[in-house]
Amino acid sequence: MTDFVKNTDMHVDIHTNGSLRNHKWWTAFPQHLPKKHRVVFALDGLKDTHSMYRIGTDFDRILENAKKFINAGGIAEWCFIRFKHNEHQVSAAEDLAKKYRFKYFSVKDSSRFNFEKKYKVYNRNGKTEYYLEPPNDNQSPFFDVSNLFKVKKYIEESTISCYAQHKKEIYIDAHKRIMPCCFLAAIPYDYYTLQDTLHGPKSVIKEQYKSLVDELGDTTGSIKDVLDNDKFQTVWEKYWTIKKLWTCARTCGTVFNTPNDQITSYQEI
């Protein structure tokens, strides 16, 4: 455990599925965080539905870890992504969040359904077990991205207004790489196959990411050194205009939904 963020005036958000570490660790964790902090626990449903999306996680263990963190003075948020299989549980989840003394409860609708109407969930043998589908009242527009020509048209028509820039945020991944947001930082870990509908766009996104990183350079140093680097301060304008990053247009472009559009409810409880 490190105290590199403890003595800071910045607000620190940590997003986690909450499955790892033991109770001793979670009890001690608040002591290593600044006063302005929030740990966001991804809990997408209740015990019978949560792991349909958060595969391999244990709902009861996450709640116990959150309980230890909260009881030790930590500030926690329950973040609930709605799907067809769990949308009926939002109210019950909020009641449980109150019981465990989470400070915030948020509900999101995933923007992934802007581009796929449903997603296959595979078992270890590569067979489809079930599908992830949007909630029944999903209002997000659908964009056909199976044709790269159409995607390019969407991108060209979209003006990028960076959410992270306006909020003055940065994102640090598990390997200490600094990026403006999780959407860019997640690109190297996005798995897809040649059979996927989104194979074409994702291939372009991977190439764009490589070009960006080659130009940006290493971003695993100290936060100050990375942010003070001329490349980090100047490269983004180029990748929001001349060489528009598809990820940025998809996430913060005027044609598509922005991060705020995904939040259907956010409240202090």
C-alpha positions in Angstrom: 0.0 0.0 0.0 1.3 3.4 -0.9 0.7 6.9 0.5 1.5 8.7 -2.7 -2.0 10.3 -2.8 -2.5 10.8 0.9 -1.0 14.3 1.3 -2.8 16.0 -1.5 -5.6 18.5 -2.0 -6.8 16.7 -5.1 -10.0 14.7 -5.0 -9.1 11.0 -5.6 -11.6 8.5 -7.1 -10.7 4.8 -7.1 -12.9 2.5 -9.2 -12.9 -1.2 -8.3 -14.9 -4.4 -8.5 -13.9 -4.7 -4.8 -13.0 -8.4 -5.0 -9.4 -8.4 -4.1 -7.5 -8.0 -0.7 -8.6 -9.1 2.7 -10.6 -7.4 5.5 -7.4 -6.1 7.2 -6.4 -4.4 4.0 -9.8 -2.7 3.5 -9.9 -1.6 7.1 -6.5 0.1 6.8 -7.1 1.6 3.3 -8.9 4.8 4.4 -5.8 5.8 6.4 -3.8 6.0 3.2 -6.3 8.2 1.3 -6.7 12.0 1.3 -9.7 13.5 3.0 -11.3 14.2 -0.4 -11.7 10.7 -1.8 -14.3 8.2 -3.0 -14.0 4.5 -3.7 -16.5 3.4 -6.3 -17.6 -0.2 -6.0 -19.0 -1.8 -9.1 -22.1 -3.7 -8.0 -24.3 -4.4 -11.0 -27.3 -6.1 -9.4 -27.8 -8.3 -6.4 -26.3 -11.7 -5.5 -28.2 -13.6 -8.2 -27.4 -11.2 -11.1 -24.2 -9.3 -10.2 -21.7 -11.8 -11.6 -23.5 -12.1 -15.0 -21.5 -9.0 -16.0 -18.8 -9.0 -13.3 -17.7 -12.6 -14.1 -15.6 -14.3 -11.5 -16.5 -11.9 -8.6 -18.2 -12.7 -5.4 -21.1 -10.4 -4.4 -21.0 -11.2 -0.7 -17.2 -10.7 -0.5 -17.4 -7.3 -2.2 -20.1 -6.1 0.2 -18.0 -7.3 3.2 -14.9 -5.5 1.8 -17.0 -2.3 1.3 -18.4 -2.7 4.8 -14.9 -2.9 6.3 -13.8 0.2 4.3 -16.8 2.3 5.2 -16.7 1.3 8.9 -13.1 2.4 9.0 -14.1 5.9 7.7 -13.9 5.4 4.0 -16.2 7.2 1.6 -17.9 4.7 -0.8 -20.2 4.8 -3.8 -22.3 1.9 -5.1 -22.3 2.1 -8.9 -25.0 0.1 -10.7 -24.9 -0.5 -14.4 -28.4 -1.4 -15.7 -29.0 -4.4 -18.0 -32.1 -6.3 -19.0 -31.2 -9.0 -16.4 -30.9 -6.6 -13.4 -33.0 -3.5 -14.1 -35.7 -4.7 -11.8 -33.2 -4.7 -8.8 -32.2 -1.0 -8.7 -34.5 -0.1 -5.9 -33.5 -3.1 -3.8 -29.8 -2.4 -4.5 -30.3 1.2 -3.3 -31.9 0.0 -0.1 -28.9 -2.3 0.5 -26.5 0.5 -0.2 -28.2 2.5 2.6 -28.0 -0.4 4.9 -24.2 -0.7 4.4 -23.8 3.1 4.7 -22.5 3.8 1.2 -22.5 7.6 0.8 -23.5 7.6 -2.8 -25.6 5.5 -5.2 -25.4 5.9 -8.9 -27.1 4.2 -11.8 -25.7 4.0 -15.3 -26.8 2.8 -18.8 -23.9 1.5 -20.8 -23.1 3.2 -24.0 -21.8 -0.1 -25.5 -25.3 -0.7 -26.7 -25.0 2.3 -29.1 -23.0 0.0 -31.3 -24.2 -3.6 -30.5 -27.7 -4.5 -29.7 -26.6 -7.4 -27.5 -23.3 -9.0 -26.5 -22.4 -12.6 -26.3 -21.0 -14.0 -23.0 -18.7 -17.0 -23.6 -17.8 -19.9 -21.3 -14.3 -21.3 -21.0 -14.9 -23.5 -24.0 -15.8 -20.5 -26.2 -19.5 -21.4 -26.3 -22.1 -18.7 -25.9 -23.7 -18.9 -22.4 -26.1 -16.0 -22.6 -26.3 -12.4 -23.8 -25.9 -9.0 -22.2 -28.8 -6.8 -23.3 -29.8 -3.2 -22.6 -32.6 -2.4 -20.1 -36.1 -2.4 -21.6 -36.4 1.4 -21.4 -33.0 2.1 -22.9 -33.1 5.4 -24.8 -29.6 5.5 -26.3 -29.5 5.8 -30.1 -28.1 3.0 -32.1 -25.3 3.5 -34.7 -24.5 1.0 -37.3 -20.7 0.7 -37.2 -20.3 -2.5 -39.2 -19.3 -0.4 -42.2 -16.1 1.6 -41.7 -17.3 4.2 -44.2 -20.3 5.0 -41.9 -18.0 5.1 -38.9 -15.7 7.6 -40.5 -18.8 9.7 -41.4 -19.9 9.7 -37.8 -16.4 10.7 -36.6 -16.2 13.5 -39.2 -19.5 14.9 -38.1 -18.6 14.8 -34.4 -16.9 17.6 -32.5 -14.8 16.3 -29.6 -15.2 18.1 -26.2 -13.0 16.3 -23.8 -14.8 15.5 -20.5 -11.6 14.9 -18.6 -10.2 18.3 -19.8 -13.3 20.1 -18.6 -13.3 18.3 -15.3 -9.5 18.6 -14.9 -9.2 14.9 -14.3 -6.5 12.4 -15.1 -6.7 8.6 -15.0 -4.0 6.2 -13.6 -4.3 2.6 -14.6 -3.1 -0.5 -12.7 0.4 -0.2 -14.4 0.7 3.5 -13.3 0.2 4.8 -16.8 -1.3 8.2 -16.9 -4.0 9.0 -19.4 -6.8 11.6 -19.5 -9.5 9.0 -19.0 -10.2 5.3 -18.6 -11.6 5.0 -22.2 -8.2 5.7 -23.7 -6.3 3.7 -21.0 -8.5 0.6 -21.6 -7.7 0.3 -25.4 -4.7 -2.1 -25.0 -6.8 -4.5 -23.0 -9.9 -4.6 -25.3 -10.3 -8.1 -26.6 -12.0 -8.9 -29.9 -12.1 -11.6 -32.6 -12.2 -11.4 -36.4 -15.8 -12.5 -36.2 -16.9 -9.5 -34.0 -19.1 -6.9 -35.6 -16.8 -4.2 -34.1 -13.6 -5.9 -35.4 -13.1 -3.2 -38.1 -13.5 -0.1 -35.8 -11.5 -1.7 -33.0 -8.6 -2.5 -35.4 -8.5 1.2 -36.3 -8.7 2.2 -32.7 -5.7 0.0 -31.8 -3.7 1.6 -34.6 -4.6 5.1 -33.5 -3.6 4.2 -29.9 -0.2 3.0 -31.1 0.3 6.2 -33.0 -0.7 8.3 -30.0 1.5 6.4 -27.6 4.5 6.6 -30.0 4.1 10.3 -30.1 3.2 10.8 -26.5 5.9 8.7 -25.0 6.1 7.1 -21.6 3.5 8.2 -19.1 4.4 6.1 -16.1 6.5 8.7 -14.3 5.5 11.0 -11.6 2.2 12.8 -12.1 3.9 16.2 -12.2 6.6 15.2 -14.7 4.1 13.6 -17.0 1.7 16.6 -16.9 4.5 19.1 -17.3 5.8 17.3 -20.4 5.2 19.5 -23.5 4.0 16.5 -25.4 1.3 15.7 -22.9 0.2 19.3 -23.0 0.1 19.7 -26.8 -0.6 16.3 -28.4 -4.3 16.1 -27.6 -5.4 19.0 -29.8 -4.0 17.2 -32.8 -5.8 13.9 -31.9 -9.1 15.7 -31.4 -9.0 17.5 -34.8 -6.5 16.5 -37.5 -6.2 12.9 -36.4 -9.4 12.4 -34.6 -9.2 9.5 -32.2 -12.3 7.4 -32.7 -12.3 6.6 -29.0 -12.5 10.3 -28.1 -15.2 10.9 -30.7 -17.2 7.9 -29.5 -16.9 9.0 -25.9 -16.9 12.8 -25.9 -18.2 13.6 -29.4 -21.3 15.6 -30.1 -22.8 12.8 -32.3 -22.5 10.2 -29.6 -23.4 10.0 -25.9 -21.0 11.6 -23.4 -20.0 10.1 -20.1 -22.6 12.3 -18.4 -25.3 10.9 -20.7 -24.7 7.4 -19.3 -25.6 8.4 -15.7 -29.3 8.1 -15.2 -29.2 8.7 -11.5 -26.7 10.0 -9.0 -27.5 10.7 -5.4 -26.2 11.0 -1.9 -28.0 8.5 0.3 
